[in-house]
Amino acid sequence: QGAAVVDAAGAQEIALADAGVAEDKAERLYTEADREDGENVYEVSFNVGAVEYEYLIREADGMILEWELDGRDIGDVVAEQSLQPDSAETAGEETETVQNNDILIGMERAKEIALSDAGVNAADVSITKVKYENDGRSVVYEVEFSQNRKEFEYTIDAYTGEIRKMERD
């Protein structure tokens, strides 16, 4: 870590590592320089099978500002390898909501919170989207899933696990 400027190839490396995907397994790998909220960023997107990955990575330090997974059922897909806390710090903690505001709850816990609140089991739903977003004001996960033609959308605080918003169609 440090204040090293990241180039397009570096942004691609960061995104692929975070997704746990080898470059030769990524289809339609595309990286574009952009500006967002006054910062230079790279948008990196790729597909693995039927799952689309999109990352927004800050050029100044390589920080992942946002990632999104989309697909018909992405329940078993993993991401945020680089965002996980050191296992030594959390080894003794339960899966209950972590109160330390420096540690993300993680996408798996965000999915659990959403499914539990909706009163459904993971085996009975299709998770269609999981997104992590750090916009400088708030850090949240968005989880979308469907069950028997019902669609659910949750926005969950990435540090406390608090449900910020829930919509059901």
HUNORUR-V813065 format. One record per residue. N is the residue number from 1. PHI is phi in radians with two decimals (NA if undefined). PSI is psi as a letter, one per 30 degrees, with the letter a starting at -180 (999 if undefined). Layout:
n/phi/psi
N/PHI/PSI
N/PHI/PSI
This chain:
n/phi/psi
1/NA/l
2/2.64/a
3/-1.78/h
4/-1.27/k
5/-1.34/k
6/-1.73/k
7/-1.75/a
8/-1.04/e
9/-1.13/e
10/-1.15/e
11/-1.10/e
12/-1.06/e
13/-1.01/e
14/-1.07/e
15/-1.12/e
16/-1.12/e
17/-1.12/e
18/-1.10/e
19/-1.40/f
20/1.23/h
21/-2.05/k
22/-1.29/k
23/-0.98/e
24/-1.26/f
25/-1.66/f
26/-1.47/k
27/-1.73/k
28/0.89/h
29/-1.18/k
30/-2.46/k
31/-2.27/k
32/-2.41/k
33/-1.36/k
34/-2.69/l
35/-2.16/k
36/-2.51/k
37/0.89/h
38/1.35/g
39/-2.08/k
40/-1.35/k
41/-2.38/l
42/-2.07/k
43/-1.74/k
44/-2.08/k
45/-2.37/k
46/-2.86/l
47/-2.11/k
48/-2.29/j
49/1.07/b
50/-1.62/g
51/-1.85/k
52/-1.78/k
53/-1.94/k
54/-2.35/k
55/-2.21/k
56/-2.13/j
57/-2.14/k
58/-1.27/k
59/-1.14/e
60/-1.04/e
61/-2.47/g
62/1.35/g
63/-1.22/k
64/-1.39/j
65/-1.54/f
66/-2.82/k
67/-2.49/l
68/-2.54/k
69/-2.04/k
70/-2.26/k
71/3.07/l
72/-1.17/e
73/-2.64/j
74/-1.91/g
75/-0.99/e
76/-1.75/g
77/-1.35/k
78/-1.97/l
79/-2.73/a
80/0.98/h
81/-1.03/e
82/-1.42/f
83/-1.67/f
84/-1.26/k
85/-1.24/l
86/-1.05/k
87/-1.13/f
88/-1.13/e
89/-1.20/e
90/-1.99/g
91/-0.96/e
92/-1.60/g
93/-1.50/k
94/-1.34/l
95/-1.47/g
96/-1.13/l
97/-0.97/k
98/-1.42/k
99/-1.61/f
100/-1.24/j
101/-1.29/g
102/-1.77/f
103/-2.04/k
104/-1.24/k
105/-1.25/f
106/1.61/l
107/-1.15/e
108/-1.13/e
109/-1.17/e
110/-1.07/e
111/-1.11/e
112/-1.02/e
113/-1.07/e
114/-1.12/e
115/-1.12/e
116/-1.10/e
117/-1.09/e
118/-1.37/f
119/1.28/h
120/-2.18/l
121/-1.70/k
122/-0.98/e
123/-1.18/f
124/-1.73/g
125/-2.20/l
126/-1.96/j
127/-1.44/k
128/-1.85/f
129/-2.74/k
130/-2.33/k
131/-2.36/k
132/-1.98/k
133/-2.44/k
134/-2.15/j
135/-1.75/g
136/1.60/f
137/-1.76/e
138/-2.54/l
139/-2.20/j
140/-2.40/l
141/-1.93/k
142/-2.01/k
143/-2.20/k
144/-2.16/k
145/-2.65/l
146/-2.34/l
147/-2.58/k
148/0.81/h
149/1.20/g
150/-1.66/k
151/-1.96/k
152/-2.16/k
153/-2.31/k
154/-2.14/k
155/-2.07/k
156/-2.20/k
157/-1.03/k
158/-1.29/f
159/-1.83/e
160/-1.74/f
161/1.44/g
162/-1.18/k
163/-1.34/j
164/-1.52/e
165/-2.75/k
166/-2.52/k
167/-2.25/k
168/-2.29/k
169/-1.96/999
